[in-house]
Amino acid sequence: MASSSSSCSVGSPSSLTQRHRPPPGLSPSCVRYAVLGAGFAGLSVAWHLLKQSPKDSNIRVDIYDEAGIGGGASGVSGGLLHPYSPKAKLLWRAADCWSESLNLLSAAEAAVASAAQNSDGPTPIVRRRGILRPALSLKNLVLLKDNAQSCLASCRIETLDNDAAQNLVPGISPPLDASFYMPEAVNIHPQRYLQALFLACQNLVKELRASGSGVKELHLHKSSVHKLVDLEGEYQAVVVCLGAKADMLPELCGRLPLRTCRGVVANLQLPDDIGEEYPSLGPSILSDAWLAVQGPRSLYMGSTWEWKSRNSSPDVSAEEAGEALKELLPKALAVYPVLKDWKFAGARAGLRAMPPLTPHGSLPLLGCVDDIIGENRSSNYWLFGGLGSRGLLYHGWLGKLMAQAVLSCNEELIPHELTSWKKLKQ
Ligand SMILES: Cc1cc2nc3c(=O)[nH]c(=O)nc-3n(C[C@H](O)[C@H](O)[C@H](O)COP(=O)(O)OP(=O)(O)OC[C@H]3O[C@@H](n4cnc5c(N)ncnc54)[C@H](O)[C@@H]3O)c2cc1C
């Protein structure tokens, strides 16, 4: 990393003091941060910038999103949240990731609850009914059993025989007499969650103001950022949280080890004339296709994997939806035959930003990108990207780490496993 006075230095206290000076043209009393993207990553960073900034500091956070809140992959995701791989292996730093994501969910729920005080009650954003993972083959069963032994106490994995699985989800038909049940796993309604998280950020600004601390401001701009240089000098730091479109910025184009992968999710609904609703306590289901239950008569089924696609549009043509159903339905019907009664009610899609595989699994890309962007700039530039297919698990803790690193301009606050991608040759 470059060590000129204009770059974001790592570590030394003297360099931190130097970097905390506002860029030229900025009021010395107010430090401004830009967060590009209002998906899981961007909103988590915005929340933590506000939450972690020194009490008496005056800070302003500007969020830019060309499509508004949840306009990218976050808004169309299945909303499934648990700290395991598909084979029930505990993921890297899973306990931290899991607990910080739950903290953000609670903050979002609290914001919605306070807004709904005078109405009939909040629309739920989190469904706490667990997730059920039937074993699909003998090899799969051995692996799942083995991995499940190291589960987190806060997100347990229980082994169920078919009778127990059918008690939870009548009509389920696991191919072997074993399913793995994570009772504490949740699934969220992604659009409602993101709106609620933004509301939580707005409430936090008000609370901090009311407590007599420094002035905090939060602004959401529904506009596209075409190049980073357009923001140059306006901000102390710019945090790029643009998901699969991060490398469409000319400054980052071809410099990030990300692969893109489009995924389609189908909404299935139970017709009015069918009485057998999905049980109110029934978990979501993970198999070769997942079923993210949203309510007794509505669920999402996903998802497809179209590698190298650059199509980030949430819109799905009739042809693309037909292809997705052809691929997903047989996989879902194999474990949950009752699905034959459900009807297709629409589809949406998103583009994942897939990071490279490391010895610790596929980890998001974090860090200061001043050295990639080049010299002669007065703002610092940071990247929080490559959340792959686990944005919900990673957004809480990594968003917090990102905000801490940005506020103190110290990249060393980020574990090296998340910044080591910068050493890869592009
Ligand atoms: C089909 C599908 C299902 C998934 N299911 C799950 C799941 O069940 N659980 C889970 O944890 N993860 C899931 N994921 C993965 C998850 O959605 C991603 O990891 C996560 O959304 C990434 O969040 P992000 O904030 O980095 O990116 P995004 O959500 O894509 O946010 C980027 C934002 O930047 C904005 N933007 C882009 N370019 C510009 C620009 N130039 N100027 C201004 N704004 C811009 C976009 O509008 C967008 O809102 C799924 C993904 C897909 C595609």
The ligand as a MOL file (V3000), in Angstrom:
LIG
                    3D

  0  0  0     0  0            999 V3000
M  V30 BEGIN CTAB
M  V30 COUNTS 53 58 0 0 0
M  V30 BEGIN ATOM
M  V30 1 C -31.1400 -14.9590 -6.4930 0
M  V30 2 C -30.3400 -14.6530 -5.2720 0
M  V30 3 C -30.7080 -15.2080 -4.0460 0
M  V30 4 C -29.9430 -14.9330 -2.9100 0
M  V30 5 N -30.3370 -15.4480 -1.7050 0
M  V30 6 C -29.6200 -15.1610 -0.5930 0
M  V30 7 C -30.0170 -15.6410 0.6770 0
M  V30 8 O -31.0250 -16.3300 0.8070 0
M  V30 9 N -29.2540 -15.3240 1.7590 0
M  V30 10 C -28.1330 -14.5470 1.6540 0
M  V30 11 O -27.4650 -14.2920 2.6520 0
M  V30 12 N -27.7380 -14.0660 0.4630 0
M  V30 13 C -28.4460 -14.3530 -0.6510 0
M  V30 14 N -28.0560 -13.8650 -1.8630 0
M  V30 15 C -26.8250 -13.0720 -1.9230 0
M  V30 16 C -27.0880 -11.6390 -1.4900 0
M  V30 17 O -28.2170 -11.1700 -2.1650 0
M  V30 18 C -25.8570 -10.7980 -1.7980 0
M  V30 19 O -24.7370 -11.3480 -1.1460 0
M  V30 20 C -26.0560 -9.3780 -1.3070 0
M  V30 21 O -27.2500 -8.8630 -1.8090 0
M  V30 22 C -24.9090 -8.4630 -1.7020 0
M  V30 23 O -25.1910 -7.2140 -1.1240 0
M  V30 24 P -24.4810 -5.8950 -1.6190 0
M  V30 25 O -24.9890 -4.8010 -0.7690 0
M  V30 26 O -23.0190 -6.1390 -1.6910 0
M  V30 27 O -24.9400 -5.7120 -3.1400 0
M  V30 28 P -26.3300 -5.2360 -3.7580 0
M  V30 29 O -27.4750 -5.6670 -2.9690 0
M  V30 30 O -26.3060 -5.6410 -5.1940 0
M  V30 31 O -26.2680 -3.6670 -3.6210 0
M  V30 32 C -25.5720 -2.8360 -4.5020 0
M  V30 33 C -26.3980 -1.5730 -4.7040 0
M  V30 34 O -25.6300 -0.6610 -5.4910 0
M  V30 35 C -26.4860 0.0080 -6.3880 0
M  V30 36 N -25.6440 0.4300 -7.5120 0
M  V30 37 C -24.9630 -0.3470 -8.3950 0
M  V30 38 N -24.2350 0.4230 -9.2270 0
M  V30 39 C -24.4430 1.7090 -8.8610 0
M  V30 40 C -23.9180 2.9560 -9.3100 0
M  V30 41 N -23.0480 3.0260 -10.3030 0
M  V30 42 N -24.3290 4.0910 -8.6830 0
M  V30 43 C -25.2010 4.0350 -7.6460 0
M  V30 44 N -25.7160 2.8680 -7.1670 0
M  V30 45 C -25.3410 1.7290 -7.7660 0
M  V30 46 C -27.5250 -1.0350 -6.7550 0
M  V30 47 O -28.7270 -0.4020 -7.1710 0
M  V30 48 C -27.6830 -1.8220 -5.4650 0
M  V30 49 O -28.7800 -1.3730 -4.6700 0
M  V30 50 C -28.8060 -14.1000 -3.0130 0
M  V30 51 C -28.4650 -13.5340 -4.2370 0
M  V30 52 C -29.2260 -13.7970 -5.3510 0
M  V30 53 C -28.8670 -13.1590 -6.6560 0
M  V30 END ATOM
M  V30 BEGIN BOND
M  V30 1 1 1 2
M  V30 2 1 2 3
M  V30 3 2 2 52
M  V30 4 2 3 4
M  V30 5 1 4 5
M  V30 6 1 4 50
M  V30 7 2 5 6
M  V30 8 1 6 7
M  V30 9 1 6 13
M  V30 10 2 7 8
M  V30 11 1 7 9
M  V30 12 1 9 10
M  V30 13 2 10 11
M  V30 14 1 10 12
M  V30 15 2 12 13
M  V30 16 1 13 14
M  V30 17 1 14 15
M  V30 18 1 14 50
M  V30 19 1 15 16
M  V30 20 1 16 17
M  V30 21 1 16 18
M  V30 22 1 18 19
M  V30 23 1 18 20
M  V30 24 1 20 21
M  V30 25 1 20 22
M  V30 26 1 22 23
M  V30 27 1 23 24
M  V30 28 2 24 25
M  V30 29 1 24 26
M  V30 30 1 24 27
M  V30 31 1 27 28
M  V30 32 2 28 29
M  V30 33 1 28 30
M  V30 34 1 28 31
M  V30 35 1 31 32
M  V30 36 1 32 33
M  V30 37 1 33 34
M  V30 38 1 33 48
M  V30 39 1 34 35
M  V30 40 1 35 36
M  V30 41 1 35 46
M  V30 42 1 36 37
M  V30 43 1 36 45
M  V30 44 2 37 38
M  V30 45 1 38 39
M  V30 46 1 39 40
M  V30 47 2 39 45
M  V30 48 1 40 41
M  V30 49 2 40 42
M  V30 50 1 42 43
M  V30 51 2 43 44
M  V30 52 1 44 45
M  V30 53 1 46 47
M  V30 54 1 46 48
M  V30 55 1 48 49
M  V30 56 2 50 51
M  V30 57 1 51 52
M  V30 58 1 52 53
M  V30 END BOND
M  V30 END CTAB
M  END
